[in-house]
Amino acid sequence: MARVRLIALIFGAALIFAAASATAEIIKDFTLPVRDIPAKTWLDLLRQVFPDVAAATAPQTGAVATDMTAIHSIGGADDSWVNCGDRIEIDSLQFYPLRLLDQDRLILTLALPDDCIALVVLFDYQGKLVDAVNVKGDQHADISADFVRPLGRAGPVGPPGALVTATSFHDNSDQSYDATMLLLVKPDGFSLIGEVLAFGNHDCRSQFTEETKIDPVLGTGPMLPIGAAVTRRTQRFAADCDTKRGPGTVATFNGYWCWNAKKAGYEPRTRALDWLAKWNEKHF
């Protein structure tokens, strides 16, 4: 059966999203100096997570390690999904520089071919590890090239934080399940904002898919609101399991997280998204 999992860039009718952020840069040669931290190489940074990491033997690129420091899982992620063996291969990394509250930070993620863990790692601009979390909470994890989105205006000081997103998922012959995690990154580390669930189902007589978009929303204040839109597309079929019965239907479910300055955190306004998640759980 064709894959029913879809995560696409869509615009919910009730949301006006801020401009998308730039994509992260990709590094494959870990012996290179870190941009803006020339006294450190990428291997120097990675050794704080993988103590014995070393550059891969040519002609291969990337790095290899056999040991990993203790990493805590966050939100819906679970240590039970971390299954790295005695040889950990790292194909590449992607990094994103940030300025938060007058402090420079570097966020990076790693591409591991066996998907044994999904790491998001934060360093300061002396190359010191600030925080590292596992965001894998299912069979697979996906961290896109635009996984970081600033939550305020760029400038000499920078906003208090930025948004980081990562998706855990699994598929089987007729269903798919996606959980997209929203993390707040501040100068001192990561914390959970919330999670958005999306589901897909395909049987002989019907199919539906759910597509997720999460991005900052245009607004004022030190931290932008965060908008989420899950769009469900449904199609029914005749008894032959192939002929479409009528036009498909589309429904969009919206939600927000709004910054509470007094509590220094985001508060959910996600009633429609919560209803959708409960409906999916009940019916499938």
HUCORNOR-V722059 format. One record per residue. N is the residue number from 1. RES is the residue in one letter. SS is DSSP state (helix for helix, strand for strand, loop for the rest). PHI is phi in whole degrees, 0 to 359 (NA if undefined). Layout:
BEGIN
n:N res:RES ss:SS phi:PHI
n:N res:RES ss:SS phi:PHI
END
This chain:
BEGIN
n:1 res:M ss:loop phi:NA
n:2 res:A ss:loop phi:294
n:3 res:R ss:loop phi:299
n:4 res:V ss:loop phi:256
n:5 res:R ss:loop phi:280
n:6 res:L ss:loop phi:223
n:7 res:I ss:loop phi:233
n:8 res:A ss:loop phi:228
n:9 res:L ss:loop phi:276
n:10 res:I ss:loop phi:227
n:11 res:F ss:loop phi:242
n:12 res:G ss:loop phi:292
n:13 res:A ss:loop phi:298
n:14 res:A ss:loop phi:268
n:15 res:L ss:loop phi:245
n:16 res:I ss:loop phi:242
n:17 res:F ss:strand phi:279
n:18 res:A ss:loop phi:289
n:19 res:A ss:loop phi:299
n:20 res:A ss:loop phi:293
n:21 res:S ss:loop phi:279
n:22 res:A ss:loop phi:291
n:23 res:T ss:loop phi:282
n:24 res:A ss:loop phi:290
n:25 res:E ss:strand phi:268
n:26 res:I ss:strand phi:254
n:27 res:I ss:strand phi:238
n:28 res:K ss:loop phi:245
n:29 res:D ss:loop phi:260
n:30 res:F ss:loop phi:280
n:31 res:T ss:loop phi:276
n:32 res:L ss:loop phi:288
n:33 res:P ss:strand phi:291
n:34 res:V ss:strand phi:287
n:35 res:R ss:loop phi:300
n:36 res:D ss:loop phi:74
n:37 res:I ss:strand phi:228
n:38 res:P ss:strand phi:296
n:39 res:A ss:strand phi:283
n:40 res:K ss:strand phi:240
n:41 res:T ss:strand phi:262
n:42 res:W ss:helix phi:296
n:43 res:L ss:helix phi:297
n:44 res:D ss:helix phi:301
n:45 res:L ss:helix phi:292
n:46 res:L ss:helix phi:293
n:47 res:R ss:loop phi:296
n:48 res:Q ss:loop phi:284
n:49 res:V ss:loop phi:250
n:50 res:F ss:loop phi:240
n:51 res:P ss:loop phi:303
n:52 res:D ss:loop phi:252
n:53 res:V ss:loop phi:298
n:54 res:A ss:strand phi:216
n:55 res:A ss:strand phi:297
n:56 res:A ss:loop phi:294
n:57 res:T ss:loop phi:285
n:58 res:A ss:loop phi:303
n:59 res:P ss:loop phi:274
n:60 res:Q ss:loop phi:289
n:61 res:T ss:loop phi:250
n:62 res:G ss:loop phi:89
n:63 res:A ss:strand phi:209
n:64 res:V ss:strand phi:224
n:65 res:A ss:strand phi:218
n:66 res:T ss:loop phi:239
n:67 res:D ss:loop phi:224
n:68 res:M ss:loop phi:219
n:69 res:T ss:loop phi:291
n:70 res:A ss:loop phi:296
n:71 res:I ss:loop phi:241
n:72 res:H ss:strand phi:267
n:73 res:S ss:strand phi:274
n:74 res:I ss:loop phi:228
n:75 res:G ss:loop phi:61
n:76 res:G ss:loop phi:282
n:77 res:A ss:loop phi:291
n:78 res:D ss:loop phi:216
n:79 res:D ss:helix phi:300
n:80 res:S ss:helix phi:294
n:81 res:W ss:helix phi:271
n:82 res:V ss:loop phi:274
n:83 res:N ss:loop phi:224
n:84 res:C ss:loop phi:285
n:85 res:G ss:loop phi:268
n:86 res:D ss:loop phi:284
n:87 res:R ss:loop phi:235
n:88 res:I ss:strand phi:252
n:89 res:E ss:strand phi:263
n:90 res:I ss:strand phi:240
n:91 res:D ss:loop phi:287
n:92 res:S ss:strand phi:196
n:93 res:L ss:strand phi:225
n:94 res:Q ss:strand phi:235
n:95 res:F ss:strand phi:229
n:96 res:Y ss:strand phi:218
n:97 res:P ss:strand phi:279
n:98 res:L ss:strand phi:225
n:99 res:R ss:strand phi:240
n:100 res:L ss:strand phi:233
n:101 res:L ss:loop phi:50
n:102 res:D ss:loop phi:69
n:103 res:Q ss:strand phi:233
n:104 res:D ss:strand phi:271
n:105 res:R ss:strand phi:224
n:106 res:L ss:strand phi:230
n:107 res:I ss:strand phi:256
n:108 res:L ss:strand phi:220
n:109 res:T ss:strand phi:232
n:110 res:L ss:strand phi:241
n:111 res:A ss:strand phi:260
n:112 res:L ss:loop phi:250
n:113 res:P ss:loop phi:297
n:114 res:D ss:loop phi:266
n:115 res:D ss:loop phi:56
n:116 res:C ss:loop phi:283
n:117 res:I ss:loop phi:201
n:118 res:A ss:loop phi:238
n:119 res:L ss:strand phi:256
n:120 res:V ss:strand phi:237
n:121 res:V ss:strand phi:233
n:122 res:L ss:strand phi:241
n:123 res:F ss:strand phi:236
n:124 res:D ss:strand phi:273
n:125 res:Y ss:loop phi:270
n:126 res:Q ss:loop phi:258
n:127 res:G ss:loop phi:83
n:128 res:K ss:loop phi:269
n:129 res:L ss:strand phi:294
n:130 res:V ss:strand phi:259
n:131 res:D ss:strand phi:199
n:132 res:A ss:strand phi:213
n:133 res:V ss:strand phi:227
n:134 res:N ss:strand phi:269
n:135 res:V ss:loop phi:245
n:136 res:K ss:loop phi:273
n:137 res:G ss:loop phi:231
n:138 res:D ss:loop phi:200
n:139 res:Q ss:loop phi:300
n:140 res:H ss:strand phi:227
n:141 res:A ss:strand phi:222
n:142 res:D ss:strand phi:226
n:143 res:I ss:loop phi:239
n:144 res:S ss:loop phi:282
n:145 res:A ss:loop phi:290
n:146 res:D ss:loop phi:250
n:147 res:F ss:loop phi:289
n:148 res:V ss:strand phi:249
n:149 res:R ss:strand phi:225
n:150 res:P ss:strand phi:301
n:151 res:L ss:loop phi:250
n:152 res:G ss:loop phi:191
n:153 res:R ss:loop phi:289
n:154 res:A ss:loop phi:289
n:155 res:G ss:loop phi:175
n:156 res:P ss:loop phi:301
n:157 res:V ss:loop phi:263
n:158 res:G ss:loop phi:85
n:159 res:P ss:loop phi:286
n:160 res:P ss:loop phi:293
n:161 res:G ss:loop phi:196
n:162 res:A ss:strand phi:220
n:163 res:L ss:strand phi:264
n:164 res:V ss:strand phi:238
n:165 res:T ss:strand phi:236
n:166 res:A ss:strand phi:208
n:167 res:T ss:strand phi:240
n:168 res:S ss:strand phi:255
n:169 res:F ss:strand phi:202
n:170 res:H ss:strand phi:210
n:171 res:D ss:strand phi:230
n:172 res:N ss:loop phi:228
n:173 res:S ss:loop phi:296
n:174 res:D ss:loop phi:223
n:175 res:Q ss:strand phi:220
n:176 res:S ss:strand phi:219
n:177 res:Y ss:strand phi:218
n:178 res:D ss:strand phi:233
n:179 res:A ss:strand phi:230
n:180 res:T ss:strand phi:261
n:181 res:M ss:strand phi:266
n:182 res:L ss:strand phi:251
n:183 res:L ss:strand phi:244
n:184 res:L ss:strand phi:260
n:185 res:V ss:strand phi:253
n:186 res:K ss:strand phi:245
n:187 res:P ss:loop phi:304
n:188 res:D ss:loop phi:260
n:189 res:G ss:strand phi:141
n:190 res:F ss:strand phi:256
n:191 res:S ss:strand phi:216
n:192 res:L ss:strand phi:276
n:193 res:I ss:strand phi:265
n:194 res:G ss:strand phi:177
n:195 res:E ss:strand phi:214
n:196 res:V ss:strand phi:238
n:197 res:L ss:strand phi:258
n:198 res:A ss:strand phi:222
n:199 res:F ss:strand phi:226
n:200 res:G ss:strand phi:220
n:201 res:N ss:strand phi:212
n:202 res:H ss:strand phi:218
n:203 res:D ss:loop phi:229
n:204 res:C ss:loop phi:300
n:205 res:R ss:loop phi:260
n:206 res:S ss:strand phi:200
n:207 res:Q ss:strand phi:213
n:208 res:F ss:strand phi:220
n:209 res:T ss:strand phi:233
n:210 res:E ss:strand phi:233
n:211 res:E ss:strand phi:246
n:212 res:T ss:strand phi:245
n:213 res:K ss:strand phi:231
n:214 res:I ss:strand phi:227
n:215 res:D ss:strand phi:198
n:216 res:P ss:strand phi:301
n:217 res:V ss:strand phi:250
n:218 res:L ss:loop phi:304
n:219 res:G ss:loop phi:186
n:220 res:T ss:loop phi:240
n:221 res:G ss:loop phi:99
n:222 res:P ss:loop phi:291
n:223 res:M ss:loop phi:226
n:224 res:L ss:loop phi:291
n:225 res:P ss:loop phi:297
n:226 res:I ss:strand phi:245
n:227 res:G ss:strand phi:254
n:228 res:A ss:strand phi:228
n:229 res:A ss:strand phi:226
n:230 res:V ss:strand phi:248
n:231 res:T ss:strand phi:253
n:232 res:R ss:strand phi:258
n:233 res:R ss:strand phi:243
n:234 res:T ss:strand phi:239
n:235 res:Q ss:strand phi:222
n:236 res:R ss:strand phi:257
n:237 res:F ss:strand phi:232
n:238 res:A ss:loop phi:284
n:239 res:A ss:loop phi:297
n:240 res:D ss:loop phi:282
n:241 res:C ss:loop phi:68
n:242 res:D ss:loop phi:230
n:243 res:T ss:loop phi:286
n:244 res:K ss:strand phi:289
n:245 res:R ss:loop phi:255
n:246 res:G ss:loop phi:73
n:247 res:P ss:loop phi:286
n:248 res:G ss:loop phi:287
n:249 res:T ss:strand phi:246
n:250 res:V ss:strand phi:228
n:251 res:A ss:strand phi:222
n:252 res:T ss:strand phi:243
n:253 res:F ss:strand phi:246
n:254 res:N ss:strand phi:248
n:255 res:G ss:strand phi:203
n:256 res:Y ss:strand phi:223
n:257 res:W ss:strand phi:237
n:258 res:C ss:strand phi:247
n:259 res:W ss:strand phi:285
n:260 res:N ss:strand phi:254
n:261 res:A ss:loop phi:296
n:262 res:K ss:loop phi:293
n:263 res:K ss:loop phi:269
n:264 res:A ss:loop phi:54
n:265 res:G ss:strand phi:200
n:266 res:Y ss:strand phi:267
n:267 res:E ss:strand phi:244
n:268 res:P ss:strand phi:281
n:269 res:R ss:strand phi:230
n:270 res:T ss:loop phi:234
n:271 res:R ss:helix phi:301
n:272 res:A ss:helix phi:293
n:273 res:L ss:helix phi:293
n:274 res:D ss:helix phi:295
n:275 res:W ss:helix phi:298
n:276 res:L ss:helix phi:298
n:277 res:A ss:helix phi:299
n:278 res:K ss:helix phi:292
n:279 res:W ss:helix phi:297
n:280 res:N ss:helix phi:297
n:281 res:E ss:helix phi:296
n:282 res:K ss:helix phi:290
n:283 res:H ss:helix phi:268
n:284 res:F ss:loop phi:226
END
